[in-house]
């Protein structure tokens, strides 16, 4: 049984890796990414299934 995890990879505007995590809670992901975005605008966030 799959619980629908999504992997989030966060990079700065220059493509440098900043964070990567998996969760099945979109609100948690949004909050975590927004904390980074507060200090580094223009983030690229890639979402992929993490099955």
PABARO-784675 format. One record per residue: x negated, y negated, z negated of N, C-alpha, C, O in turn; residue number from 1; residue in one letter. Coordinates in nm, 3 decimals. Layout:
NODE      n.xx      n.yy      n.zz     ca.xx     ca.yy     ca.zz      c.xx      c.yy      c.zz      o.xx      o.yy      o.zz    nr   rest
NODE         X         Y         Z         X         Y         Z         X         Y         Z         X         Y         Z   NUM      a
...
This chain:
NODE      n.xx      n.yy      n.zz     ca.xx     ca.yy     ca.zz      c.xx      c.yy      c.zz      o.xx      o.yy      o.zz    nr   rest
NODE    -0.084     0.119     0.000     0.000     0.000     0.000    -0.088    -0.125     0.000    -0.174    -0.139    -0.087     1      x
NODE    -0.069    -0.214     0.093    -0.146    -0.337     0.106    -0.078    -0.449     0.028     0.044    -0.459     0.025     2      x
NODE    -0.160    -0.534    -0.034    -0.103    -0.645    -0.111    -0.119    -0.778    -0.038    -0.094    -0.883    -0.096     3      x
NODE    -0.159    -0.775     0.088    -0.161    -0.895     0.170    -0.265    -0.998     0.133    -0.235    -1.117     0.127     4      x
NODE    -0.386    -0.954     0.106    -0.493    -1.048     0.071    -0.539    -1.124     0.196    -0.543    -1.069     0.306     5      x
NODE    -0.572    -1.250     0.177    -0.627    -1.335     0.283    -0.765    -1.381     0.237    -0.784    -1.423     0.123     6      x
NODE    -0.862    -1.372     0.328    -0.998    -1.422     0.300    -1.009    -1.563     0.356    -0.975    -1.588     0.471     7      x
NODE    -1.057    -1.653     0.273    -1.076    -1.793     0.310    -1.226    -1.822     0.314    -1.297    -1.794     0.218     8      x
NODE    -1.271    -1.878     0.424    -1.411    -1.921     0.436    -1.409    -2.071     0.459    -1.341    -2.121     0.549     9      x
NODE    -1.484    -2.144     0.376    -1.484    -2.290     0.379    -1.622    -2.338     0.422    -1.724    -2.297     0.366    10      x
NODE    -1.624    -2.426     0.523    -1.748    -2.483     0.573    -1.735    -2.635     0.580    -1.626    -2.688     0.596    11      x
NODE    -1.849    -2.703     0.568    -1.848    -2.849     0.580    -1.843    -2.887     0.728    -1.848    -2.799     0.813    12      x
NODE    -1.833    -3.018     0.761    -1.821    -3.058     0.901    -1.940    -3.016     0.988    -1.926    -3.005     1.110    13      x
NODE    -2.056    -2.991     0.926    -2.174    -2.948     1.001    -2.182    -2.795     1.014    -2.278    -2.743     1.072    14      x
NODE    -2.083    -2.724     0.962    -2.081    -2.579     0.973    -2.153    -2.505     0.863    -2.172    -2.384     0.870    15      x
NODE    -2.195    -2.578     0.758    -2.264    -2.513     0.646    -2.163    -2.446     0.554    -2.060    -2.505     0.520    16      x
NODE    -2.193    -2.325     0.515    -2.110    -2.247     0.424    -2.099    -2.316     0.289    -2.199    -2.360     0.232    17      x
NODE    -1.975    -2.326     0.237    -1.953    -2.383     0.104    -1.888    -2.284     0.008    -1.924    -2.280    -0.110    18      x
NODE    -1.794    -2.204     0.056    -1.720    -2.114    -0.033    -1.653    -2.005     0.049    -1.622    -2.025     0.167    19      x
NODE    -1.632    -1.890    -0.014    -1.556    -1.783     0.048    -1.491    -1.704    -0.064    -1.556    -1.668    -0.163    20      x
NODE    -1.362    -1.676    -0.048    -1.289    -1.602    -0.150    -1.167    -1.537    -0.088    -1.123    -1.575     0.021    21      x
NODE    -1.113    -1.438    -0.158    -0.991    -1.370    -0.115    -0.884    -1.385    -0.222    -0.913    -1.383    -0.342    22      x
NODE    -0.761    -1.402    -0.176    -0.648    -1.413    -0.269    -0.519    -1.379    -0.195    -0.513    -1.384    -0.072    23      x
NODE    -0.418    -1.346    -0.271    -0.285    -1.328    -0.213    -0.191    -1.437    -0.265    -0.069    -1.424    -0.256    24      x
NODE    -0.250    -1.544    -0.321    -0.173    -1.656    -0.376    -0.208    -1.784    -0.299    -0.309    -1.848    -0.329    25      x
NODE    -0.126    -1.822    -0.200    -0.156    -1.941    -0.120    -0.169    -2.069    -0.202    -0.247    -2.157    -0.166    26      x
NODE    -0.094    -2.082    -0.311    -0.105    -2.202    -0.395    -0.243    -2.211    -0.459    -0.301    -2.320    -0.467    27      x
NODE    -0.296    -2.098    -0.503    -0.430    -2.095    -0.561    -0.533    -2.136    -0.456    -0.622    -2.216    -0.485    28      x
NODE    -0.520    -2.082    -0.335    -0.614    -2.113    -0.228    -0.610    -2.263    -0.196    -0.715    -2.326    -0.181    29      x
NODE    -0.493    -2.318    -0.185    -0.480    -2.461    -0.154    -0.545    -2.547    -0.263    -0.614    -2.644    -0.232    30      x
NODE    -0.522    -2.511    -0.387    -0.580    -2.587    -0.499    -0.733    -2.579    -0.496    -0.800    -2.681    -0.515    31      x
NODE    -0.786    -2.461    -0.473    -0.932    -2.442    -0.471    -0.995    -2.520    -0.355    -1.099    -2.584    -0.372    32      x
NODE    -0.933    -2.513    -0.238    -0.985    -2.584    -0.121    -0.973    -2.736    -0.141    -1.063    -2.810    -0.103    33      x
NODE    -0.863    -2.781    -0.199    -0.846    -2.925    -0.224    -0.951    -2.980    -0.320    -0.993    -3.095    -0.306    34      x
NODE    -0.994    -2.898    -0.417    -1.101    -2.942    -0.508    -1.230    -2.967    -0.432    -1.302    -3.063    -0.461    35      x
NODE    -1.260    -2.883    -0.335    -1.380    -2.902    -0.253    -1.361    -3.022    -0.161    -1.452    -3.105    -0.146    36      x
NODE    -1.244    -3.032    -0.100    -1.214    -3.140    -0.006    -1.226    -3.278    -0.073    -1.254    -3.378    -0.006    37      x
NODE    -1.204    -3.283    -0.202    -1.215    -3.408    -0.277    -1.356    -3.467    -0.265    -1.373    -3.589    -0.266    38      x
NODE    -1.457    -3.380    -0.254    -1.597    -3.424    -0.247    -1.657    -3.413    -0.108    -1.755    -3.481    -0.076    39      x
NODE    -1.598    -3.327    -0.024    -1.649    -3.305     0.111    -1.532    -3.310     0.209    -1.468    -3.208     0.234    40      x
NODE    -1.502    -3.428     0.264    -1.391    -3.437     0.361    -1.428    -3.369     0.493    -1.545    -3.347     0.523    41      x
NODE    -1.327    -3.335     0.570    -1.349    -3.277     0.702    -1.385    -3.130     0.701    -1.456    -3.084     0.791    42      x
NODE    -1.339    -3.057     0.602    -1.370    -2.915     0.591    -1.309    -2.834     0.704    -1.207    -2.872     0.762    43      x
NODE    -1.373    -2.723     0.735    -1.316    -2.623     0.823    -1.285    -2.501     0.736    -1.372    -2.449     0.666    44      x
NODE    -1.159    -2.457     0.741    -1.118    -2.341     0.663    -1.070    -2.234     0.759    -0.979    -2.256     0.839    45      x
NODE    -1.132    -2.117     0.750    -1.095    -2.003     0.835    -1.024    -1.901     0.747    -1.075    -1.860     0.643    46      x
NODE    -0.904    -1.860     0.791    -0.827    -1.759     0.718    -0.822    -1.632     0.801    -0.788    -1.636     0.919    47      x
NODE    -0.857    -1.519     0.738    -0.848    -1.390     0.804    -0.790    -1.288     0.708    -0.810    -1.299     0.587    48      x
NODE    -0.718    -1.190     0.760    -0.665    -1.084     0.673    -0.781    -1.009     0.607    -0.882    -0.982     0.672    49      x
NODE    -0.766    -0.977     0.482    -0.870    -0.906     0.407    -0.813    -0.772     0.361    -0.790    -0.749     0.243    50      x
NODE    -0.792    -0.685     0.458    -0.730    -0.555     0.428    -0.834    -0.450     0.401    -0.799    -0.335     0.375    51      x
